[in-house]
Amino acid sequence: MNIITDKMVFGGKTLTKIDGKAVFIPYTMPGESLEIKITEEKRDYNNAEIVNIIKPSEHRVKPACPYYEKCGGCNMMHIEPGYQRELRKQMLADIFMQNGIDISDKIQIVYDRDTNYRCRFQLNDGGLSQKNANVIIPVEECICAEAPVNEWLKETPAAQRGKGRSHLFGSSFMISNGQNSGKLIVADEADDSKKSGIVVKGSSKKKLKLKENKYFSGTMLSPQNTVTVCIGGKNLSFDVRGFFQSNLFVFEKVVKLICDTLGQGERVLDMYSGCGSISAFLADKFSQVVLVEHNRDALVFAEQNMAGKSHVSYGLSGANWVKNCASTCGEFDACVIDPPRSGMEKEVCDYLCKSGIPQIRSLSCDPATHARDCAKLIAAGYSLEQIYLLDFYPNTSHIESLAVFVK
């Protein structure tokens, strides 16, 4: 059957309707004339695939990656990069509008490069997972990867990459690789850090000096899996098996943007602080930083990254911090919050809504939960001054965003 695609929806598929029923088609874009076939029928919608492109969009380009449409990563490489960003901007605006928030005139885009930007990869049996199939693709090059990653992929045969799940990190921002110098590290997820790590507290082994806090007792370090990068002139360390940003080119711009828009003050709350990658910069603008992070492995690195800076760390979930600590922490001049994909915990969102904190910077890796949480802040009297589309993952439909709130 022949159709003309309508708008692109969150997830990167375009929408059309056949006999009033929604049909979603991947690897397309708005306004294309296509011959399609239905591949899956659901009660409320159908999925389809392209049989023939009758009239392509003027923004359609030939994907440069030989694994495109097989690898489960990119899904917008068939679209000219500038138009990709406009489509992601439209998807972000649509999701916020579904929550009653019109951001059409408030979105700015923060981006850097369209290829060779990604430093972190999770490998399965030495390769990447094929889309919608239990198949591993032993890629020899990824167009999105930074140069050190591609050098390793080219030089390391698939049979030598190891079995199971592993973490690959390589970047021009790296200044150390575990206990060695270098630009790349591969960490097996099965590594037992307790056998070779450094106990932070409660041991006769080498200790890190941590600010005493009954809510943070420390954990283990794993030197062989430690990475240090230099971002914005600061050295930041973390465990390659934990979370860290995958596009450091954009991340460097984002932390500067956050600090520039916040200005200076006495005390700032960094909720879901991770390894302190944002706190390290906030410490230059505020007299004291309060870090809240449930992952104590990450918080050990935060203590290293915040060494010599006035701060207090809480190894708690946001909800438990609100319940046990918020009332005794005093007032804050600003808050930076960067929750997981599920968004702010209800207790955290309720706390912020009632807090009266003058400045809030809300980061998110999921526009649906971000829009939900932003709607609550707006209802509580906060003004959404600006929102930034953070283009961390070009060639994909993944959207991250930063909302600037003022009380």
N, C-alpha and C positions, 0 to 999 in steps of 0.2 A: 504494500500500500504506500501511497505517496503522501507526504505531510510537509508542513513548513513549521519549523521549530519556533517556539515562543521565547520566554525568558529562561535564563539559567537560574537554577535553584541551588541552595546550600547543599554541598556534596559534589558539585561540578557537573551534574546532568542537566540537560535542557528539558523543558516541559512542552508538551503539546496535548491536545485533547482530541479523542476520537469517539464520536457519539456521546460526548459529554463526560467521558472517563479520562482521567489523567494518565498520560503515558510519558515515561522518563527514558531518555536516550543518552548514553554516555558518549564521550569523544565528539561532541557536536558543539554548536554555539548558536545564539539567537539569530533568527532570520534565514536559516539554511533550508533549502528545498532538498528533501531526502526521500529515498525509497527505504522503508524499514520493514522489519518483521518482528512480531511479538515473541519474546523469549520466555516471559513469565507472566502469568495472570494472577492477580490478587483481587480481593473483594473490592477494594477502593481504588486501585490503580494497576497499571501494567508496566512491565519493563520491556524495552525493545532494543534492537541493535541495528546498525546501518547495513543495508544491502548495497546501496549505491548513493553517491553524492550527486544529485542532479544539478544543483546550483550552490556552490560553496560560498561561505562568507568571504568578504574581501580581507578579513583578518586571519584566514586559515593559512597555515604554513606547514611545510613538511617537517615532522619531528626529526630531530637530529640523533635521537637515541635508538639503537637497534633493538632495545628491549621494551620500547614503548608499547603499551597495551598488554604486555605480558607481566612485567614487574608490577608489584602492587603499590609502587610509590607515586609517580607522576600521573596526572590525568588531565592536564591542560597544556601539554607541550605542543599540541596541534594549533595553538592560538598564539598570535603575535604578542610578545611580552607586555607592551603597553596596554593592549586591549584586555589582557589577562587581569591586570590590576584594576581596570575599570569594572570588569565583571565581579571581581572580589569585593570591590567597593559597593556595587549594587546589591550583592548578596548580603553584605553587612547591614546596609540600610534597610533592606526588606525585613530582616530578622528583628531589628529594633522596632520597626514600624508595627510588626505583629504584637509587640508589647506596648504599643501606644506611644512610642518615642520617635519623633521625627528628627533624624540626624542628617538629612540630605544635604544641608548647607553647613555641616560642622565637621565633615570628614576630611582629614589630610592623610596622605599616604607617605609612609616612611619605608624606603627601600634602598638597596645598594646594587647588587649585581644579579643577573638573571641565571647565570650558570656558575659552576665551581664555587659554590657558597657553603656547602654542607660539610661539617667536620665530624659529625657523629653518625655511626651506623650500628644497627644491631644485626648481626649475621646469624643465620641458621645453617649449620653444616657448611659453613664457609661461603654461603651465598645469600641471595635475597629471595623472599617468597614470591612465587608467581601469583598473580591476581586470581582470586576465586578458585584456587587449585592447591592441592597438597604437593607442590612441586618446588624444588629449589633451583634457582637460576644462578650458576657460578659466574657472575658478571666479571668482565675484565676491565671495564671502565664505566664510571657513572658520570654523566654530564653535569649532574648537580654537585658532585663531590669536589672538595678542595684537592689541590695537587698532591699532597702527601698521601692521601687515601688512594688516589688513582695510581700513584707509583707502586704502592703495595699490591693493589689488585693486579697490576700488570706483571709484577715480578714474582708473585706468589701463586703457584699453580693451585687449582681447587683442591687437589688431593692433599696438599700440605697446609690447608687452612684450618684443619681441626674439625671435630664433630661437636654437635650440640650448639648451644647458644653462646655467642661471644660478642664483645663490644669493641668496636673499632673507632679510634679517635685520632684524627690527624689534621693539623692546622698550621698555617703560617703564624698564628698567634701563640703557638706553643713555645715555651722556653725550657721545659724539662719534660722528660718521658720517664715516669716512675723515678727510679734512683739514677737515671742516666740522662744525658742530653739527647735531644732528638726531636723529630716532628711528628712521630706517630707511636701509638701504643695499641696493642691488642690484648684484651683482658678476657679470660675464660670466666664465664659466670659461675662455674663450679669451683673457682679458687676459694680455699678456706682461709679467710683473712685472720681467723683466730689463731692459726698456727704460726703466722709470721708477722702479725700486726703488732702495734704498739698499744698497750693498755693505757688509756688516758688517766684513769683514776683507780684507786684501790689496788695498786700493784707496786711491787718493788722495782719493776722495769722503768725505763725512761718515761717521764711524765711530761705532759704539756701543762703549763701554768694556766689554769682556768679561773675566771672570776667565780667565787663561791656563790652557789645558788642551789637551794634544795630542790629546785625543779629541773636541774640539769646536772646529772652525775657523770656524764661522759660515756664513751663507748670505745670502739676499736678503730685503729688506723691500719691501712693496708698500703705500705709504701710502694710495693711493686705495681699497684694499680693507680697510683696518684699521678695526676696531670697538673701542671701549672701553666697558665696562659697569662699573657700581658694584654690587658684591655684598658684603654684610656690611661695608660701610664701606670696601672696598678697590677700587681701580680696576684692572681687568684688561683687557689688550689682546690681540687675536688677529686673524688673517686670516679674513675671513668665508667664504672658500673652503675653509678647513680645518675640523677638528673643534672644536666647542664644544657644550656642553649646550643642548638645545632648550627646556627648562623651567627657567627661572632661579628661579622661585618655590620649587620643590622643591630645586634645587641649593643654594640659600642655606641651607636647613635641613640638607642632607646634610653640607656642609663643617663646619657648627657641631657636628653630631652626631659626626663623626669626631674633631674636636679635643677635644670634651668627654669622649669615651670614652677617648681616649689619655692625657690629662693632659699632663704636662711631662717633658722629658728632655734629654739632650745631643745625640744624633744620630738623625736619622730618614731612612729611605730612601723616596723617592717613585718607584716603578717604573712606567713608562709614564706619565710626568708630563705629557705634552702641553705646553701653554703655561704650566704652573705654576699653574693655577687652584686647586689644592689646596695646593701647596707654599707659596703666598703666605700661607696661613693657618697652616700647620704651622710656619712661621718664627717665629710669635708664641709657640709652645710649646716649640720646640727650639732649641738653640744653633747647630746646623748642619743644613741640609737637603741631601741628595744627590739630584739629579734624573737619571733615566735615561730617554731618549726618542730613538727612532731618527729621528724626523722633525725635521730640523734647522731647517726653517722654523718649526715650532712652538716649538723650543727658543730661537730668537732672541727670540720674544715672552716666553718664560719668563725670559730674562735681563732684559728690561725690567720684567716684573712682579715680579721678585725684587731689583730694584735696591736697594742699601743693606742687604740682608739676607745673613747668612752662609750661603753655599751653594757647591756645586760641581756643574757640569752635564756630563753625558756624552752626546754625540750618537751613541749606539750602540743597537743592538737589545739587548733584555734578555739574550739568549743570549751575545752578544759581550761585554757588560759582565761577565757571570759568568765568562767564559773569560779575559778580559784584565785586569779591574780589581778584582773582588770581593775577591780575596785580599789586596790592598794597601789596601783601603778601611777596614779596621778593623771594629769591632763597632758595631751599631746598637741603640738602645733600642726602636725601633719601625719598622714598615714599612707604608706604604699602597700598595696595588697595584691598578691599574685597567686590566686588559689589554683588547685588542680582543675582538670576538665569539668568536674562535677560542680564547680563554682564555690562560692562562699558557703561555709556551714551556716545553718540558720541562726545559731547563737552569735556568730561573728557578724553576720549582716544586721541582726537586731541591735547588737552593740554599737556598730558604726552609725546606724540610723539615729540612735539616741545620744551618741557621744558628743555631738557638736564640734567635732574636730574640724577646724577651719578649711583644711586642704586635704583632699583624698585623691590619690592616683590609683586607679583600678586597672590592673592588667588581667588579660584573659586569653586562654588558648581555645576557648569555645564560645562563639558568638551567641548561641542560644542561652546558655547559663549566664553569660555576661549581661545580655539584655534583661533577663529576669532580675538579676541583682541590681542593675542600674535603675530599673523601674522602682524598686523599693527605696533606693536612696533619694530619687527624685520625689517620691511621695512623702519622704521624711523632711523635705525642705532643702535638699541639695540642688544646686544648679549645674547641669551638664554644660560646661563651657566649650569643650572641644573633645573630639574623639579621633584617634589616630588608627588607621589601618596599618598594622605592622607586617610588612611583607617578608616574613621570615622564610617562606617556602615557595618561591617562584616555581611555576610549572605544575603546581598542585592547587586544589581548591581549599586547602587549609587556611584558616583565617585567625590571626591573633590581633588583639586590639588593646588600646590604652585610652581610658576615659579620664578626663580632667574634671573633677568636681570641686565646687566652692560652696561653702555654707553661706 
